[in-house]
């Protein structure tokens, strides 16, 4: 029993193709892979032989064993630094060349930028002066004036 999905019936023949497309009828001959396999085997054998040779070649060199003497490397007897024959140093040519000196009678160099700004002097702090006359302001205005800056400071700290 077969169930068909949708309203289409299955086709029995699979002869779907393009008109005039004969390329599917002609298949290329399968490539022979044995030369590649033989070449890969030869390369692996040469590599394994090289590893075997160098493994056994390294075994022929005697390593210092418990009874063998360890070679000692000594420093050279010659001094590493020697005082020069001319202690003043070698003469360096062209030390007195005045290439970078301004030429006499040449035009002055153009100033492209204004001079750097000088910092302004710091403001002088105001001295706290004590009121010479007693305050005649009502007593209620003083607490209200101090409450306003406190509320403003609380609002600025809570804003971020």
VODODREN-697073 format. One record per atom (N, C-alpha, C): residue number from 1; atom name; x negated, y, z negated. Coordinates in steps of 0.05 Angstrom, whole numbers, plus 5000, padded with zeros to 4 digits. Example, Ala and Ser with C-alpha at 12.3 -4.5 7.8 and 13.67 -1.06 7.14 Angstrom:
BEGIN
{1; 'N'; {4736; 4886; 4844}};
{1; 'CA'; {4754; 4910; 4844}};
{1; 'C'; {4736; 4934; 4844}};
{2; 'N'; {4743; 4955; 4858}};
{2; 'CA'; {4727; 4979; 4857}};
{2; 'C'; {4742; 5001; 4843}};
***
This chain:
BEGIN
{1; 'N'; {4983; 4977; 5000}};
{1; 'CA'; {5000; 5000; 5000}};
{1; 'C'; {4982; 5025; 5000}};
{2; 'N'; {4987; 5042; 5018}};
{2; 'CA'; {4971; 5067; 5021}};
{2; 'C'; {4989; 5091; 5015}};
{3; 'N'; {4977; 5109; 5001}};
{3; 'CA'; {4991; 5134; 4996}};
{3; 'C'; {4978; 5156; 5011}};
{4; 'N'; {4993; 5172; 5025}};
{4; 'CA'; {4982; 5194; 5040}};
{4; 'C'; {4987; 5220; 5025}};
{5; 'N'; {4967; 5236; 5024}};
{5; 'CA'; {4969; 5262; 5012}};
{5; 'C'; {4977; 5282; 5034}};
{6; 'N'; {4998; 5295; 5030}};
{6; 'CA'; {5007; 5314; 5050}};
{6; 'C'; {5024; 5300; 5071}};
{7; 'N'; {5030; 5314; 5092}};
{7; 'CA'; {5047; 5303; 5113}};
{7; 'C'; {5032; 5292; 5137}};
{8; 'N'; {5006; 5287; 5134}};
{8; 'CA'; {4991; 5277; 5157}};
{8; 'C'; {4986; 5248; 5155}};
{9; 'N'; {4986; 5235; 5177}};
{9; 'CA'; {4980; 5206; 5178}};
{9; 'C'; {4951; 5203; 5184}};
{10; 'N'; {4940; 5181; 5175}};
{10; 'CA'; {4912; 5175; 5180}};
{10; 'C'; {4908; 5165; 5209}};
{11; 'N'; {4887; 5173; 5221}};
{11; 'CA'; {4881; 5164; 5248}};
{11; 'C'; {4865; 5139; 5248}};
{12; 'N'; {4869; 5122; 5265}};
{12; 'CA'; {4855; 5096; 5266}};
{12; 'C'; {4829; 5099; 5281}};
{13; 'N'; {4828; 5116; 5301}};
{13; 'CA'; {4803; 5118; 5317}};
{13; 'C'; {4786; 5141; 5307}};
{14; 'N'; {4760; 5136; 5307}};
{14; 'CA'; {4741; 5157; 5297}};
{14; 'C'; {4726; 5169; 5321}};
{15; 'N'; {4740; 5173; 5342}};
{15; 'CA'; {4727; 5184; 5366}};
{15; 'C'; {4728; 5214; 5367}};
{16; 'N'; {4720; 5226; 5345}};
{16; 'CA'; {4720; 5255; 5344}};
{16; 'C'; {4693; 5265; 5353}};
{17; 'N'; {4692; 5282; 5371}};
{17; 'CA'; {4667; 5293; 5381}};
{17; 'C'; {4672; 5316; 5399}};
{18; 'N'; {4650; 5328; 5408}};
{18; 'CA'; {4652; 5351; 5425}};
{18; 'C'; {4651; 5341; 5454}};
{19; 'N'; {4665; 5355; 5471}};
{19; 'CA'; {4665; 5348; 5499}};
{19; 'C'; {4638; 5353; 5511}};
{20; 'N'; {4626; 5334; 5524}};
{20; 'CA'; {4600; 5338; 5537}};
{20; 'C'; {4577; 5335; 5518}};
{21; 'N'; {4581; 5327; 5493}};
{21; 'CA'; {4559; 5325; 5474}};
{21; 'C'; {4549; 5296; 5474}};
{22; 'N'; {4529; 5290; 5490}};
{22; 'CA'; {4519; 5263; 5493}};
{22; 'C'; {4495; 5258; 5475}};
{23; 'N'; {4487; 5278; 5459}};
{23; 'CA'; {4463; 5275; 5443}};
{23; 'C'; {4467; 5254; 5422}};
{24; 'N'; {4491; 5249; 5413}};
{24; 'CA'; {4496; 5229; 5392}};
{24; 'C'; {4491; 5201; 5401}};
{25; 'N'; {4493; 5197; 5427}};
{25; 'CA'; {4489; 5170; 5438}};
{25; 'C'; {4460; 5162; 5439}};
{26; 'N'; {4442; 5182; 5442}};
{26; 'CA'; {4414; 5176; 5444}};
{26; 'C'; {4400; 5182; 5418}};
{27; 'N'; {4392; 5162; 5404}};
{27; 'CA'; {4377; 5165; 5379}};
{27; 'C'; {4348; 5163; 5384}};
{28; 'N'; {4332; 5179; 5370}};
{28; 'CA'; {4303; 5178; 5373}};
{28; 'C'; {4293; 5152; 5360}};
{29; 'N'; {4272; 5142; 5371}};
{29; 'CA'; {4260; 5118; 5360}};
{29; 'C'; {4249; 5124; 5332}};
{30; 'N'; {4253; 5105; 5313}};
{30; 'CA'; {4244; 5110; 5286}};
{30; 'C'; {4213; 5113; 5286}};
{31; 'N'; {4204; 5132; 5270}};
{31; 'CA'; {4175; 5136; 5268}};
{31; 'C'; {4163; 5114; 5252}};
{32; 'N'; {4139; 5107; 5260}};
{32; 'CA'; {4125; 5086; 5245}};
{32; 'C'; {4111; 5100; 5222}};
{33; 'N'; {4114; 5089; 5198}};
{33; 'CA'; {4103; 5101; 5174}};
{33; 'C'; {4078; 5086; 5165}};
{34; 'N'; {4071; 5065; 5177}};
{34; 'CA'; {4048; 5049; 5166}};
{34; 'C'; {4022; 5064; 5169}};
{35; 'N'; {4017; 5081; 5190}};
{35; 'CA'; {3991; 5096; 5190}};
{35; 'C'; {3989; 5115; 5166}};
{36; 'N'; {4011; 5128; 5159}};
{36; 'CA'; {4011; 5146; 5136}};
{36; 'C'; {4006; 5131; 5110}};
{37; 'N'; {4018; 5108; 5108}};
{37; 'CA'; {4015; 5092; 5083}};
{37; 'C'; {3986; 5082; 5081}};
{38; 'N'; {3975; 5073; 5103}};
{38; 'CA'; {3947; 5064; 5103}};
{38; 'C'; {3928; 5087; 5096}};
{39; 'N'; {3932; 5110; 5108}};
{39; 'CA'; {3915; 5133; 5102}};
{39; 'C'; {3917; 5141; 5072}};
{40; 'N'; {3941; 5140; 5061}};
{40; 'CA'; {3945; 5147; 5033}};
{40; 'C'; {3931; 5126; 5015}};
{41; 'N'; {3932; 5101; 5022}};
{41; 'CA'; {3918; 5080; 5007}};
{41; 'C'; {3888; 5084; 5008}};
{42; 'N'; {3877; 5091; 5031}};
{42; 'CA'; {3848; 5096; 5033}};
{42; 'C'; {3840; 5119; 5016}};
{43; 'N'; {3855; 5141; 5016}};
{43; 'CA'; {3848; 5164; 5000}};
{43; 'C'; {3849; 5157; 4970}};
{44; 'N'; {3869; 5142; 4962}};
{44; 'CA'; {3871; 5134; 4934}};
{44; 'C'; {3848; 5116; 4926}};
{45; 'N'; {3839; 5098; 4944}};
{45; 'CA'; {3817; 5080; 4938}};
{45; 'C'; {3791; 5096; 4936}};
{46; 'N'; {3787; 5115; 4953}};
{46; 'CA'; {3762; 5131; 4951}};
{46; 'C'; {3762; 5147; 4925}};
{47; 'N'; {3785; 5158; 4918}};
{47; 'CA'; {3786; 5173; 4893}};
{47; 'C'; {3781; 5155; 4869}};
{48; 'N'; {3793; 5132; 4868}};
{48; 'CA'; {3789; 5113; 4846}};
{48; 'C'; {3760; 5104; 4845}};
{49; 'N'; {3748; 5099; 4869}};
{49; 'CA'; {3719; 5091; 4869}};
{49; 'C'; {3701; 5113; 4859}};
{50; 'N'; {3708; 5138; 4865}};
{50; 'CA'; {3692; 5161; 4855}};
{50; 'C'; {3694; 5163; 4825}};
{51; 'N'; {3718; 5159; 4814}};
{51; 'CA'; {3721; 5160; 4785}};
{51; 'C'; {3705; 5137; 4772}};
{52; 'N'; {3707; 5114; 4783}};
{52; 'CA'; {3692; 5091; 4772}};
{52; 'C'; {3662; 5096; 4772}};
{53; 'N'; {3652; 5106; 4795}};
{53; 'CA'; {3623; 5111; 4797}};
{53; 'C'; {3614; 5132; 4777}};
{54; 'N'; {3628; 5154; 4774}};
{54; 'CA'; {3619; 5175; 4755}};
{54; 'C'; {3623; 5166; 4726}};
{55; 'N'; {3642; 5149; 4721}};
{55; 'CA'; {3645; 5139; 4694}};
{55; 'C'; {3621; 5121; 4686}};
{56; 'N'; {3613; 5104; 4705}};
{56; 'CA'; {3590; 5087; 4699}};
{56; 'C'; {3564; 5102; 4701}};
{57; 'N'; {3561; 5121; 4717}};
{57; 'CA'; {3537; 5137; 4719}};
{57; 'C'; {3532; 5153; 4693}};
{58; 'N'; {3553; 5163; 4681}};
{58; 'CA'; {3551; 5178; 4656}};
{58; 'C'; {3543; 5159; 4633}};
{59; 'N'; {3550; 5134; 4635}};
{59; 'CA'; {3543; 5115; 4614}};
{59; 'C'; {3514; 5108; 4613}};
{60; 'N'; {3499; 5113; 4634}};
{60; 'CA'; {3471; 5106; 4636}};
{60; 'C'; {3453; 5126; 4621}};
{61; 'N'; {3463; 5150; 4617}};
{61; 'CA'; {3447; 5170; 4602}};
{61; 'C'; {3450; 5164; 4573}};
{62; 'N'; {3427; 5162; 4559}};
{62; 'CA'; {3429; 5155; 4531}};
{62; 'C'; {3439; 5178; 4514}};
{63; 'N'; {3458; 5173; 4498}};
{63; 'CA'; {3468; 5193; 4479}};
{63; 'C'; {3454; 5189; 4453}};
{64; 'N'; {3449; 5211; 4438}};
{64; 'CA'; {3436; 5208; 4413}};
{64; 'C'; {3454; 5192; 4393}};
{65; 'N'; {3444; 5170; 4384}};
{65; 'CA'; {3459; 5154; 4365}};
{65; 'C'; {3451; 5160; 4337}};
{66; 'N'; {3458; 5142; 4319}};
{66; 'CA'; {3451; 5147; 4291}};
{66; 'C'; {3421; 5146; 4287}};
{67; 'N'; {3406; 5130; 4302}};
{67; 'CA'; {3377; 5129; 4299}};
{67; 'C'; {3362; 5147; 4318}};
{68; 'N'; {3376; 5158; 4338}};
{68; 'CA'; {3363; 5174; 4358}};
{68; 'C'; {3357; 5203; 4348}};
{69; 'N'; {3338; 5215; 4360}};
{69; 'CA'; {3331; 5242; 4352}};
{69; 'C'; {3346; 5263; 4369}};
{70; 'N'; {3358; 5282; 4356}};
{70; 'CA'; {3374; 5303; 4370}};
{70; 'C'; {3354; 5323; 4381}};
{71; 'N'; {3357; 5331; 4406}};
{71; 'CA'; {3339; 5351; 4417}};
{71; 'C'; {3343; 5378; 4404}};
{72; 'N'; {3321; 5392; 4398}};
{72; 'CA'; {3321; 5417; 4385}};
{72; 'C'; {3316; 5439; 4405}};
{73; 'N'; {3333; 5459; 4406}};
{73; 'CA'; {3330; 5481; 4424}};
{73; 'C'; {3317; 5504; 4408}};
{74; 'N'; {3295; 5513; 4419}};
{74; 'CA'; {3280; 5534; 4405}};
{74; 'C'; {3281; 5560; 4421}};
{75; 'N'; {3278; 5582; 4406}};
{75; 'CA'; {3278; 5608; 4419}};
{75; 'C'; {3251; 5613; 4433}};
{76; 'N'; {3251; 5631; 4452}};
{76; 'CA'; {3227; 5638; 4466}};
{76; 'C'; {3208; 5653; 4448}};
{77; 'N'; {3182; 5649; 4451}};
{77; 'CA'; {3162; 5663; 4434}};
{77; 'C'; {3158; 5692; 4443}};
{78; 'N'; {3166; 5699; 4467}};
{78; 'CA'; {3163; 5727; 4476}};
{78; 'C'; {3183; 5745; 4463}};
{79; 'N'; {3176; 5770; 4458}};
{79; 'CA'; {3195; 5789; 4446}};
{79; 'C'; {3218; 5794; 4466}};
{80; 'N'; {3242; 5798; 4455}};
{80; 'CA'; {3265; 5804; 4472}};
{80; 'C'; {3264; 5832; 4483}};
{81; 'N'; {3255; 5851; 4466}};
{81; 'CA'; {3253; 5879; 4475}};
{81; 'C'; {3224; 5887; 4473}};
{82; 'N'; {3216; 5903; 4493}};
{82; 'CA'; {3188; 5913; 4493}};
{82; 'C'; {3189; 5943; 4495}};
{83; 'N'; {3170; 5957; 4483}};
{83; 'CA'; {3168; 5985; 4484}};
{83; 'C'; {3159; 5993; 4512}};
{84; 'N'; {3172; 6013; 4524}};
{84; 'CA'; {3165; 6020; 4552}};
{84; 'C'; {3137; 6034; 4553}};
{85; 'N'; {3125; 6033; 4577}};
{85; 'CA'; {3099; 6046; 4580}};
{85; 'C'; {3102; 6076; 4578}};
{86; 'N'; {3123; 6088; 4588}};
{86; 'CA'; {3128; 6116; 4586}};
{86; 'C'; {3151; 6121; 4566}};
{87; 'N'; {3145; 6128; 4541}};
{87; 'CA'; {3166; 6130; 4521}};
{87; 'C'; {3185; 6153; 4527}};
{88; 'N'; {3178; 6172; 4544}};
{88; 'CA'; {3196; 6194; 4550}};
{88; 'C'; {3218; 6185; 4570}};
{89; 'N'; {3216; 6163; 4581}};
{89; 'CA'; {3235; 6153; 4601}};
{89; 'C'; {3225; 6159; 4629}};
{90; 'N'; {3238; 6147; 4648}};
{90; 'CA'; {3230; 6151; 4675}};
{90; 'C'; {3241; 6178; 4685}};
{91; 'N'; {3227; 6190; 4704}};
{91; 'CA'; {3237; 6216; 4715}};
{91; 'C'; {3261; 6211; 4733}};
{92; 'N'; {3282; 6227; 4727}};
{92; 'CA'; {3306; 6225; 4743}};
{92; 'C'; {3306; 6248; 4763}};
{93; 'N'; {3308; 6243; 4789}};
{93; 'CA'; {3307; 6264; 4808}};
{93; 'C'; {3333; 6281; 4808}};
{94; 'N'; {3330; 6305; 4818}};
{94; 'CA'; {3352; 6324; 4822}};
{94; 'C'; {3366; 6331; 4796}};
{95; 'N'; {3351; 6335; 4775}};
{95; 'CA'; {3363; 6343; 4750}};
{95; 'C'; {3368; 6374; 4748}};
{96; 'N'; {3352; 6389; 4764}};
{96; 'CA'; {3355; 6418; 4763}};
{96; 'C'; {3370; 6429; 4787}};
{97; 'N'; {3387; 6413; 4800}};
{97; 'CA'; {3402; 6422; 4823}};
{97; 'C'; {3425; 6439; 4813}};
{98; 'N'; {3429; 6462; 4825}};
{98; 'CA'; {3451; 6479; 4816}};
{98; 'C'; {3474; 6479; 4836}};
{99; 'N'; {3485; 6455; 4841}};
{99; 'CA'; {3507; 6452; 4860}};
{99; 'C'; {3532; 6464; 4848}};
{100; 'N'; {3536; 6461; 4823}};
{100; 'CA'; {3561; 6469; 4811}};
{100; 'C'; {3561; 6498; 4800}};
{101; 'N'; {3538; 6511; 4803}};
{101; 'CA'; {3537; 6539; 4794}};
{101; 'C'; {3551; 6557; 4814}};
{102; 'N'; {3564; 6578; 4805}};
{102; 'CA'; {3578; 6596; 4824}};
{102; 'C'; {3558; 6611; 4842}};
{103; 'N'; {3565; 6614; 4867}};
{103; 'CA'; {3547; 6628; 4885}};
{103; 'C'; {3549; 6658; 4881}};
{104; 'N'; {3527; 6672; 4883}};
{104; 'CA'; {3528; 6701; 4880}};
{104; 'C'; {3543; 6714; 4904}};
{105; 'N'; {3561; 6733; 4897}};
{105; 'CA'; {3575; 6747; 4918}};
{105; 'C'; {3599; 6731; 4929}};
{106; 'N'; {3605; 6709; 4917}};
{106; 'CA'; {3628; 6693; 4926}};
{106; 'C'; {3654; 6704; 4914}};
{107; 'N'; {3676; 6699; 4927}};
{107; 'CA'; {3702; 6708; 4916}};
{107; 'C'; {3708; 6693; 4890}};
{108; 'N'; {3721; 6707; 4871}};
{108; 'CA'; {3727; 6693; 4846}};
{108; 'C'; {3748; 6671; 4851}};
{109; 'N'; {3748; 6653; 4833}};
{109; 'CA'; {3767; 6630; 4835}};
{109; 'C'; {3795; 6640; 4828}};
{110; 'N'; {3815; 6633; 4844}};
{110; 'CA'; {3842; 6641; 4840}};
{110; 'C'; {3854; 6628; 4816}};
{111; 'N'; {3868; 6643; 4800}};
{111; 'CA'; {3881; 6632; 4776}};
{111; 'C'; {3910; 6626; 4783}};
{112; 'N'; {3917; 6601; 4783}};
{112; 'CA'; {3943; 6592; 4791}};
{112; 'C'; {3964; 6593; 4769}};
{113; 'N'; {3955; 6590; 4745}};
{113; 'CA'; {3973; 6589; 4722}};
{113; 'C'; {3967; 6612; 4703}};
{114; 'N'; {3988; 6621; 4689}};
{114; 'CA'; {3983; 6642; 4669}};
{114; 'C'; {3967; 6629; 4645}};
{115; 'N'; {3955; 6646; 4629}};
{115; 'CA'; {3941; 6635; 4606}};
{115; 'C'; {3960; 6621; 4587}};
{116; 'N'; {3951; 6602; 4572}};
{116; 'CA'; {3969; 6588; 4554}};
{116; 'C'; {3981; 6607; 4533}};
{117; 'N'; {4005; 6600; 4524}};
{117; 'CA'; {4019; 6617; 4505}};
{117; 'C'; {4005; 6615; 4478}};
{118; 'N'; {4005; 6637; 4464}};
{118; 'CA'; {3994; 6638; 4437}};
{118; 'C'; {4017; 6634; 4418}};
{119; 'N'; {4013; 6619; 4396}};
{119; 'CA'; {4035; 6615; 4377}};
{119; 'C'; {4042; 6641; 4363}};
{120; 'N'; {4068; 6643; 4357}};
{120; 'CA'; {4078; 6667; 4343}};
{120; 'C'; {4070; 6664; 4314}};
{121; 'N'; {4066; 6687; 4300}};
{121; 'CA'; {4060; 6685; 4272}};
{121; 'C'; {4084; 6674; 4256}};
{122; 'N'; {4078; 6661; 4235}};
{122; 'CA'; {4099; 6650; 4218}};
{122; 'C'; {4115; 6673; 4205}};
{123; 'N'; {4141; 6669; 4202}};
{123; 'CA'; {4157; 6690; 4189}};
{123; 'C'; {4149; 6691; 4159}};
{124; 'N'; {4150; 6715; 4149}};
{124; 'CA'; {4143; 6719; 4121}};
{124; 'C'; {4168; 6712; 4105}};
{125; 'N'; {4165; 6695; 4085}};
{125; 'CA'; {4188; 6687; 4069}};
{125; 'C'; {4198; 6711; 4053}};
{126; 'N'; {4225; 6712; 4051}};
{126; 'CA'; {4237; 6733; 4035}};
{126; 'C'; {4233; 6728; 4006}};
{127; 'N'; {4227; 6748; 3992}};
{127; 'CA'; {4224; 6745; 3963}};
{127; 'C'; {4251; 6745; 3950}};
{128; 'N'; {4255; 6728; 3932}};
{128; 'CA'; {4280; 6727; 3917}};
{128; 'C'; {4281; 6751; 3899}};
{129; 'N'; {4300; 6768; 3905}};
{129; 'CA'; {4303; 6792; 3888}};
{129; 'C'; {4326; 6788; 3869}};
{130; 'N'; {4322; 6794; 3844}};
{130; 'CA'; {4343; 6793; 3824}};
{130; 'C'; {4361; 6817; 3827}};
{131; 'N'; {4387; 6813; 3825}};
{131; 'CA'; {4405; 6836; 3828}};
{131; 'C'; {4400; 6855; 3805}};
{132; 'N'; {4398; 6880; 3813}};
{132; 'CA'; {4392; 6900; 3793}};
{132; 'C'; {4418; 6908; 3778}};
{133; 'N'; {4440; 6907; 3792}};
{133; 'CA'; {4465; 6914; 3779}};
{133; 'C'; {4481; 6889; 3774}};
{134; 'N'; {4496; 6889; 3752}};
{134; 'CA'; {4513; 6865; 3747}};
{134; 'C'; {4534; 6863; 3768}};
{135; 'N'; {4541; 6838; 3775}};
{135; 'CA'; {4561; 6833; 3796}};
{135; 'C'; {4588; 6841; 3786}};
{136; 'N'; {4603; 6855; 3803}};
{136; 'CA'; {4630; 6863; 3797}};
{136; 'C'; {4650; 6845; 3811}};
{137; 'N'; {4641; 6824; 3824}};
{137; 'CA'; {4659; 6807; 3839}};
{137; 'C'; {4674; 6790; 3819}};
{138; 'N'; {4699; 6782; 3826}};
{138; 'CA'; {4714; 6766; 3808}};
{138; 'C'; {4701; 6738; 3804}};
{139; 'N'; {4706; 6726; 3782}};
{139; 'CA'; {4694; 6700; 3775}};
{139; 'C'; {4704; 6677; 3792}};
{140; 'N'; {4727; 6680; 3804}};
{140; 'CA'; {4739; 6658; 3820}};
{140; 'C'; {4725; 6655; 3847}};
{141; 'N'; {4714; 6676; 3858}};
{141; 'CA'; {4702; 6674; 3884}};
{141; 'C'; {4676; 6659; 3884}};
{142; 'N'; {4661; 6659; 3863}};
{142; 'CA'; {4635; 6645; 3861}};
{142; 'C'; {4638; 6615; 3864}};
{143; 'N'; {4657; 6601; 3849}};
{143; 'CA'; {4659; 6572; 3853}};
{143; 'C'; {4669; 6565; 3881}};
{144; 'N'; {4686; 6582; 3893}};
{144; 'CA'; {4696; 6576; 3920}};
{144; 'C'; {4673; 6578; 3940}};
{145; 'N'; {4655; 6597; 3936}};
{145; 'CA'; {4632; 6600; 3955}};
{145; 'C'; {4613; 6577; 3953}};
{146; 'N'; {4609; 6566; 3929}};
{146; 'CA'; {4590; 6543; 3927}};
{146; 'C'; {4603; 6517; 3936}};
{147; 'N'; {4630; 6515; 3936}};
{147; 'CA'; {4643; 6491; 3945}};
{147; 'C'; {4642; 6489; 3975}};
{148; 'N'; {4643; 6511; 3989}};
{148; 'CA'; {4643; 6510; 4019}};
{148; 'C'; {4616; 6499; 4030}};
{149; 'N'; {4593; 6507; 4020}};
{149; 'CA'; {4568; 6494; 4031}};
{149; 'C'; {4566; 6465; 4024}};
{150; 'N'; {4576; 6457; 4001}};
{150; 'CA'; {4575; 6428; 3994}};
{150; 'C'; {4593; 6412; 4013}};
{151; 'N'; {4616; 6422; 4020}};
{151; 'CA'; {4634; 6408; 4038}};
{151; 'C'; {4621; 6407; 4066}};
{152; 'N'; {4608; 6428; 4074}};
{152; 'CA'; {4596; 6428; 4100}};
{152; 'C'; {4572; 6409; 4101}};
{153; 'N'; {4556; 6407; 4080}};
{153; 'CA'; {4534; 6388; 4079}};
{153; 'C'; {4544; 6360; 4079}};
{154; 'N'; {4566; 6354; 4066}};
{154; 'CA'; {4577; 6327; 4066}};
{154; 'C'; {4587; 6320; 4093}};
{155; 'N'; {4599; 6339; 4108}};
{155; 'CA'; {4609; 6333; 4135}};
{155; 'C'; {4586; 6328; 4154}};
{156; 'N'; {4564; 6342; 4152}};
{156; 'CA'; {4542; 6337; 4170}};
{156; 'C'; {4528; 6311; 4165}};
{157; 'N'; {4527; 6302; 4140}};
{157; 'CA'; {4514; 6276; 4134}};
{157; 'C'; {4532; 6253; 4142}};
{158; 'N'; {4558; 6257; 4142}};
{158; 'CA'; {4577; 6235; 4149}};
{158; 'C'; {4581; 6233; 4179}};
{159; 'N'; {4574; 6254; 4194}};
{159; 'CA'; {4578; 6255; 4223}};
{159; 'C'; {4563; 6233; 4238}};
{160; 'N'; {4537; 6228; 4234}};
{160; 'CA'; {4523; 6208; 4250}};
{160; 'C'; {4532; 6181; 4243}};
***
